[in-house]
Structures are given as structure tokens and as C-alpha cells.
Amino acid sequence: MEINIRKAEKKDVPDMLRLVKELALYEKAPDEVKVTLAEMERDGFGPEPIYKAFVAEGEGKIMGMALYYVKYSTWKGRCIFLEDLIVSQEYRRYGLGSKLFDAVVGACKEMGVRKMDWQILDWNEPAINFYKKYNTVFSDEWLNGSLYEKQLKEINV
């Protein structure tokens, strides 16, 4: 199977959202996807894009994607956060995940960042094993903190 890894374009957003929903279903949280097609188009391809992505394309369709953005560390400087690396279930085991991950690593090198971060659910053994191939440093020191829409609304500012 011939696969092309390329930078995502606005026309890819419907497929990217489909992949996000597929991932949410796999992660047992299908109702948690609140982002809309219009938001993804604006946020990735509008006048002030806040994310970038690569897609894996083959057989005339989008089979996977890697969505990332620049973040800033006061200790390390510019870093990349890999928000999602998704390969559609039927196309796993063809090396698409590695190709997408390598594309993001290439973007890191091109930008000269000092660090790349991502999160993995602790029960997702296939993902954990995938990232172990890259000598990933898994942290047991840091906890993830979040304020969701409900909590943000409750804070008086």
C-alpha cells in the first residue's frame, strides 16, 4: 500500500474530525468531542492558526493524522505538544503511526525545539508500546491538571 504523509490542508478537516471521533470512541469517551468542523477549520487554517497537522493519505482517503502545536516552556523554550496521533483502526499495522510520528519529529528538528510532549492513557498498552520504541521518557512525577468549561465558568474573574 502506497502512503503519502503530507501537511494537512483545510480540505482535510472533515476527515480529521472523523478521526478525532474515532479516537474518542476507542478511548471510551465519544460524547466528549465538542469541537466543531468550523472551529477546526478556523483554528488550523484561519488567519491565526494555532495548530498544525500531518495526514497519512492512501487509496484516495485520509487514514491517519498527527495534530500538534507549539507551546512554551520557561525552562526549555519552544516545545511541541503532540495533541493526537491517530491511525484509523483498519489501517493500523502498516507503519502509518511511525511515519506520522517521524513527520512531527522532523517538524521539531526543523523548528529547533528542545522538547516534544504528549499524553497517553495509562491503559492504552498498544500506544505505550508504540512510544517505547522511541526511548520515550515516561514521567511519574507530573500530574495533569485541567479546568474544563464548567470550572472555567465557575471562576469569578
trRosetta pair geometry for C-beta under 8 A, 3 or more apart (Angstrom, degrees):
i j d omega theta_ij theta_ji phi_ij phi_ji
1 58 5.6 64 165 169 102 147
1 59 6.9 -39 -152 -39 106 106
1 94 6.0 -29 59 -152 133 140
2 58 5.9 170 89 -132 54 104
3 56 5.5 -11 -171 -170 116 97
3 57 7.1 139 -160 70 63 39
3 58 4.4 -52 -101 -59 63 128
3 63 7.2 -77 -125 43 110 139
3 94 7.0 134 -44 133 141 122
3 95 7.8 -172 32 83 153 93
3 96 6.1 -143 -149 -98 159 90
3 99 6.5 136 112 56 134 170
4 56 7.5 149 75 -157 44 47
4 57 4.8 -28 65 66 95 94
4 58 6.6 155 14 -71 71 70
5 54 5.7 18 -178 171 93 122
5 55 7.4 178 -146 86 52 38
5 56 5.6 -22 -96 -99 75 69
5 57 7.8 163 -87 19 26 74
5 99 4.9 -156 -55 150 140 111
5 100 6.3 -167 -128 -85 123 56
5 103 5.1 -147 158 -63 134 139
6 54 6.7 165 87 -154 24 78
6 55 6.2 -20 64 57 74 81
6 57 6.6 -20 24 12 108 120
7 52 7.2 -49 -148 -175 99 101
7 53 7.4 111 -165 84 57 52
7 54 6.1 -58 -102 -104 38 65
7 55 7.9 34 138 15 14 81
8 12 4.7 -122 -157 68 87 146
8 13 7.8 95 168 -67 119 60
8 16 6.5 43 -144 -69 142 135
8 44 7.0 -32 101 166 128 139
8 52 7.3 159 38 179 104 55
8 53 3.7 12 1 84 141 101
8 54 6.3 -145 -30 -103 85 11
8 55 4.9 100 -90 -25 82 104
8 65 6.6 41 -78 -138 127 115
8 67 7.9 1 -10 -95 154 80
9 12 5.3 106 57 -5 63 104
9 45 7.5 66 -176 -102 43 138
10 13 6.0 -22 -170 -17 48 115
10 41 5.9 57 -150 -141 95 90
10 44 7.5 164 -99 96 65 101
10 45 4.1 150 -85 165 97 173
12 15 5.4 -64 -170 49 65 110
12 16 5.6 70 133 -31 87 104
12 53 7.6 -150 100 95 135 128
12 55 5.3 -127 -158 -45 151 157
12 62 5.9 117 -149 -82 97 147
12 65 7.7 140 155 -96 126 129
13 16 5.2 -52 -139 36 36 116
13 17 6.2 36 161 -19 68 101
13 37 6.1 111 133 -158 115 78
13 40 5.0 152 -157 112 113 116
13 41 5.1 -28 -84 -77 176 77
13 44 6.9 168 -95 56 110 135
13 45 7.3 -103 -55 4 127 131
14 17 5.9 -54 -149 36 30 109
14 18 6.5 36 150 -22 63 104
14 37 6.3 11 -92 -128 68 122
15 18 5.3 -48 -148 33 37 118
15 19 6.5 39 152 -19 65 101
15 55 7.3 65 98 -138 126 139
15 61 7.3 173 -124 -174 140 77
15 62 3.7 99 149 48 150 141
15 65 7.8 142 118 -43 94 128
16 19 5.7 -53 -153 35 33 112
16 20 6.6 37 148 -21 65 102
16 40 6.5 -178 92 172 122 145
16 53 6.5 41 -119 144 139 169
16 55 7.2 -96 -78 -91 94 115
16 62 7.2 -66 -57 149 58 158
16 65 5.3 51 -119 -48 85 173
16 67 7.1 96 -163 -67 122 124
17 20 5.4 -47 -147 32 37 115
17 21 6.5 36 153 -17 66 102
17 35 7.3 -143 -121 102 100 103
17 37 5.6 -68 -33 -92 162 74
17 40 5.8 -154 -69 5 104 163
18 21 5.9 -57 -152 37 31 109
18 22 6.4 34 149 -21 64 106
18 62 8.0 125 59 80 119 118
19 22 5.4 -51 -147 35 35 115
19 23 6.4 37 153 -20 66 102
19 62 7.2 -90 -42 125 125 114
19 64 6.9 122 -131 -133 144 36
19 65 5.4 140 77 20 165 114
19 84 7.9 144 123 135 108 135
19 86 4.4 132 165 111 113 142
19 88 6.4 -93 -112 -69 91 83
20 23 5.7 -53 -152 35 31 112
20 24 6.5 33 150 -21 64 104
20 33 5.9 128 131 -125 105 130
20 35 7.2 -36 133 60 162 124
20 84 6.7 58 -106 125 81 178
20 86 7.0 -134 -78 -34 42 165
21 24 5.5 -49 -146 34 35 114
21 25 6.5 39 153 -21 63 102
21 30 7.0 47 -167 -144 77 82
21 33 5.5 -86 -97 10 71 172
22 25 5.8 -52 -154 33 32 113
22 26 6.6 32 149 -17 64 106
22 86 6.9 120 77 -175 106 129
22 88 6.2 -5 131 -119 170 71
22 89 7.0 -138 178 -17 124 96
23 26 5.5 -56 -150 38 35 113
23 27 6.1 20 155 -8 69 111
23 84 6.3 -101 -41 -154 179 128
23 86 4.9 -86 -62 -111 124 124
24 27 5.8 -62 -141 48 30 103
24 29 5.1 -91 -166 86 82 77
24 30 5.0 117 123 -107 104 41
24 32 5.8 -162 -148 58 121 93
24 33 4.8 -100 -45 -40 165 111
25 28 7.8 36 177 -74 30 25
25 30 4.7 36 -89 -83 68 105
26 89 7.4 172 -81 -72 125 109
27 121 6.3 158 -136 -31 104 152
27 124 7.6 -29 -106 -74 86 125
29 32 4.1 -6 159 6 108 130
29 33 7.9 125 121 -29 87 74
30 33 7.0 -42 -173 8 44 105
34 149 8.0 -61 89 -24 176 142
35 39 5.1 -126 -162 81 80 133
35 40 5.9 82 154 -54 119 94
36 39 4.6 100 53 5 78 101
36 40 7.1 -145 94 -3 42 86
37 40 5.9 -58 -149 38 30 108
37 41 6.3 31 153 -19 65 107
38 41 5.7 -55 -147 37 30 112
38 42 6.2 28 156 -16 65 108
39 42 5.8 -57 -146 40 29 109
39 43 5.8 16 162 -11 67 116
40 43 6.0 -59 -132 45 26 104
40 44 5.9 0 172 3 64 118
41 44 6.7 -75 -139 49 17 92
41 45 5.6 -52 -170 50 58 110
41 46 6.9 89 128 -50 65 90
42 45 7.4 -76 -103 59 8 65
42 46 4.0 19 -160 -42 55 138
43 46 6.6 19 -46 14 18 114
43 49 6.8 85 156 -143 39 56
43 50 5.2 -49 -170 40 86 103
43 51 6.1 35 137 17 98 102
44 49 5.4 31 -168 -143 26 104
44 50 7.5 -75 -80 51 45 60
44 51 5.1 -45 -98 70 86 91
44 52 7.2 135 -148 -97 90 28
44 53 6.5 -13 -145 0 137 112
44 67 8.0 -73 -100 -138 130 109
45 49 6.1 37 -71 -93 20 116
46 49 6.3 153 51 -72 61 64
49 52 7.1 75 143 -71 129 69
50 69 5.9 8 152 -130 69 135
51 67 5.6 16 169 -177 133 96
51 68 6.7 154 -159 82 86 27
51 69 4.4 -68 -106 -72 70 104
51 83 6.9 -34 -131 4 133 143
52 67 7.6 167 88 -151 38 55
52 68 6.0 -25 66 69 83 78
52 69 6.9 142 16 -92 72 53
52 107 7.2 176 98 -149 141 156
53 65 5.5 2 -179 -175 120 111
53 66 6.4 165 -154 83 69 48
53 67 4.3 -21 -99 -101 106 69
53 68 7.1 146 -91 18 52 65
54 65 6.6 165 85 -154 51 60
54 66 4.8 7 50 49 97 98
54 100 5.6 172 91 -142 119 78
54 103 4.3 78 -88 115 175 148
54 104 6.7 -132 9 -56 128 76
54 107 8.0 -151 -41 -33 119 131
55 62 5.1 -51 -173 -136 127 107
55 64 7.0 155 -161 87 56 50
55 65 4.9 -23 -105 -99 68 86
56 62 7.1 106 71 -162 54 60
56 63 4.8 -64 101 67 103 93
56 64 3.9 18 33 54 123 95
56 65 7.0 -137 11 -65 77 40
56 87 7.0 2 40 -113 147 89
56 91 7.6 175 108 132 132 146
56 96 4.5 71 -164 -156 171 111
56 99 6.4 101 -103 86 117 121
56 100 5.7 -75 -45 -64 111 107
57 60 8.0 -10 179 -148 93 7
57 61 7.0 -171 -148 95 70 25
57 62 5.6 -38 -97 -97 78 55
57 63 6.9 157 -107 9 23 86
58 61 7.2 -28 72 58 48 65
58 63 5.7 -12 37 -12 96 135
58 91 7.8 143 55 -136 123 139
59 63 7.7 75 39 -55 102 120
62 65 6.8 13 176 -53 117 101
63 87 6.5 10 140 -154 85 76
63 88 5.2 -106 -164 25 59 113
63 91 4.2 -4 -171 32 120 176
63 96 5.9 -106 110 -123 118 161
64 85 7.7 17 177 178 111 64
64 86 5.7 -171 -150 101 73 58
64 87 3.8 -18 -99 -106 129 64
64 88 6.2 -128 -69 -1 70 72
64 91 6.5 -131 -38 90 104 131
64 96 4.6 131 15 147 150 130
64 97 6.9 -119 -165 -75 159 56
64 100 5.7 -107 124 -48 121 146
65 84 7.2 34 97 104 94 102
65 85 7.8 -152 100 -140 48 38
65 86 5.5 7 53 55 77 96
65 100 6.9 135 173 -137 14 141
66 82 6.5 -40 -172 -149 99 104
66 84 7.2 -166 -141 97 40 57
66 85 4.8 5 -110 -109 87 76
66 86 7.7 178 -78 22 45 61
66 100 4.0 155 -31 168 119 107
66 101 6.6 168 -99 -75 148 41
66 103 6.3 156 46 70 141 110
66 104 5.0 -112 143 -46 143 120
67 82 7.7 116 79 -165 47 57
67 83 4.8 -45 100 62 96 111
67 84 4.9 23 41 49 104 90
68 80 5.2 18 172 180 128 107
68 81 6.3 168 -155 84 77 46
68 82 4.8 -36 -97 -104 104 53
68 83 6.1 -179 -97 6 38 81
68 104 5.4 120 -28 -134 151 119
68 107 7.1 152 73 82 144 149
69 80 7.3 160 83 -152 27 67
69 81 5.7 -14 61 57 76 95
69 83 6.6 41 4 -33 96 116
70 78 6.0 -28 -162 -160 111 97
70 79 7.2 134 -160 74 59 43
70 80 6.2 -46 -101 -99 52 62
70 81 7.8 123 -145 15 6 81
70 111 7.4 -146 -99 -175 115 159
70 113 7.7 -153 -128 -89 88 132
71 78 8.0 139 78 -157 39 50
71 79 5.2 -31 71 73 85 96
71 80 7.3 125 20 -129 81 14
71 81 4.8 50 -10 -21 126 115
71 117 7.5 -41 45 39 137 122
72 77 7.0 -54 -150 179 75 33
72 78 6.2 -34 -107 -99 71 49
72 79 6.9 156 -105 22 18 86
73 76 3.9 25 80 42 136 92
73 77 6.3 -9 62 32 83 22
73 78 7.9 -125 25 -28 79 4
73 79 5.1 55 -12 -17 110 129
73 114 7.7 -102 52 68 130 112
73 115 6.4 23 -1 44 151 139
76 79 5.7 56 97 -61 126 112
76 114 4.3 -151 -177 83 102 127
76 115 4.8 10 158 -3 163 126
77 113 7.6 -162 99 -142 93 61
77 114 5.8 87 53 8 99 124
78 111 6.6 -115 128 148 134 114
78 112 7.4 62 71 90 125 77
78 113 5.0 -103 112 -110 87 84
78 114 7.3 115 69 11 60 83
79 113 5.3 116 -119 -171 32 121
79 114 6.6 -59 -87 60 81 72
79 115 4.3 -24 -121 74 114 93
79 116 6.7 177 -174 -86 84 33
79 117 6.4 35 156 -2 129 102
80 104 6.8 177 137 178 147 99
80 107 6.7 110 -101 104 159 107
80 108 5.2 -111 12 -92 138 92
80 111 7.1 116 -55 57 114 145
80 113 5.3 154 -16 52 90 174
80 115 7.7 -170 33 99 62 54
80 116 4.7 -11 68 -115 97 83
80 117 7.5 178 92 28 51 65
81 116 7.6 167 -89 -162 25 58
81 117 5.1 -23 -112 70 73 95
81 118 6.8 136 -169 -82 60 57
82 85 6.1 5 166 -40 122 101
82 101 7.9 20 -133 -125 157 74
82 104 5.7 58 -98 173 114 162
82 116 6.3 43 -22 175 104 103
82 117 7.1 -165 22 91 76 41
82 118 3.9 -30 67 -79 101 119
83 118 7.5 -132 -56 -125 10 89
85 97 6.2 81 154 -147 117 85
85 100 5.8 149 -148 109 96 127
85 101 6.0 22 -130 -75 149 85
85 104 7.7 -95 -88 -7 110 146
85 118 7.3 5 -8 -149 109 157
87 91 5.6 -119 173 89 97 96
87 92 5.2 122 106 -85 123 73
87 96 4.7 132 -120 89 128 121
87 97 5.0 -85 -24 -63 136 85
87 100 7.3 -166 -67 5 97 142
88 91 4.9 57 68 22 90 106
88 92 7.7 -142 89 -34 43 77
89 92 6.2 -38 -157 -6 33 113
91 94 5.6 -57 180 20 74 129
91 96 5.8 29 136 -2 111 150
92 96 7.5 -101 -107 41 39 109
92 97 7.2 26 -130 -28 78 117
95 98 5.1 -49 -165 41 71 115
95 99 5.9 73 138 -24 85 102
96 99 5.6 -58 -147 39 34 111
96 100 6.1 32 157 -17 69 106
97 100 5.9 -57 -147 38 28 108
97 101 6.1 27 156 -18 65 110
97 130 6.0 -51 134 -156 146 142
98 101 5.7 -55 -142 39 29 111
98 102 6.1 32 157 -20 64 108
98 130 7.9 -140 -68 -164 76 101
98 133 7.9 -47 -103 94 108 148
99 102 5.7 -53 -145 37 28 113
99 103 6.6 34 152 -25 61 102
100 103 5.6 -51 -153 28 33 115
100 104 6.9 29 151 -14 64 101
101 104 5.9 -56 -156 36 35 107
101 105 6.4 36 147 -18 67 105
101 134 7.3 -120 153 -61 140 146
102 105 5.4 -50 -145 38 36 114
102 106 6.3 44 151 -24 65 102
103 106 5.5 -50 -152 33 31 117
103 107 6.7 35 147 -20 62 100
104 107 5.4 -47 -151 32 39 114
104 108 6.6 46 147 -23 64 98
104 116 7.0 120 138 -149 108 144
105 108 5.4 -47 -153 30 36 117
105 109 6.6 35 150 -17 65 102
105 116 7.0 -92 -102 -17 64 167
106 109 5.7 -52 -149 36 34 110
106 110 6.2 35 152 -20 66 107
107 110 5.5 -53 -144 38 32 114
107 111 6.2 21 159 -9 66 110
108 111 6.1 -67 -147 45 25 101
108 113 4.8 -82 -155 49 78 112
108 116 5.1 -60 -94 -62 146 122
109 112 7.4 30 -177 -73 31 39
113 116 6.7 94 104 -63 132 76
118 131 7.9 -149 73 -108 124 141
119 144 6.8 40 -115 -84 139 143
120 124 5.7 -128 179 64 89 120
120 127 5.0 -176 -142 119 114 123
120 128 5.7 137 146 -77 149 72
120 131 6.5 -120 -57 4 149 149
121 124 4.4 89 66 -13 93 111
121 127 7.4 79 42 51 77 142
124 127 4.1 10 132 28 118 117
124 128 6.2 141 94 -22 70 88
125 128 5.5 -55 -139 38 34 113
125 129 6.1 31 163 -17 68 107
126 129 6.0 -58 -148 40 28 109
126 130 6.3 35 152 -25 63 105
127 130 5.4 -50 -148 31 33 116
127 131 6.5 23 158 -12 66 106
128 131 6.2 -62 -151 40 28 103
128 132 6.5 39 150 -31 63 104
128 138 7.9 26 -145 -90 97 141
129 132 5.5 -45 -147 22 35 119
129 133 7.6 49 154 -29 58 91
130 133 6.3 -50 -178 11 36 113
131 134 5.8 -57 -166 35 53 108
131 136 4.3 13 153 -24 100 154
132 135 7.7 45 -176 -76 44 22
132 136 6.1 -84 -91 30 34 104
139 142 4.7 8 137 25 143 101
147 151 4.3 -124 -157 95 81 126
147 152 5.3 109 141 -62 112 80
147 155 7.6 -10 -161 -18 144 136
148 151 5.5 90 50 16 61 100
148 152 7.0 -118 107 -7 28 96
149 152 5.7 -58 -144 37 28 113
149 153 6.4 28 159 -21 64 106
150 153 6.1 -60 -154 33 26 110
150 154 6.7 22 152 -19 62 110
151 154 5.6 -59 -150 34 35 113
151 155 6.8 35 155 -26 66 102
152 155 6.2 -55 -155 25 33 109
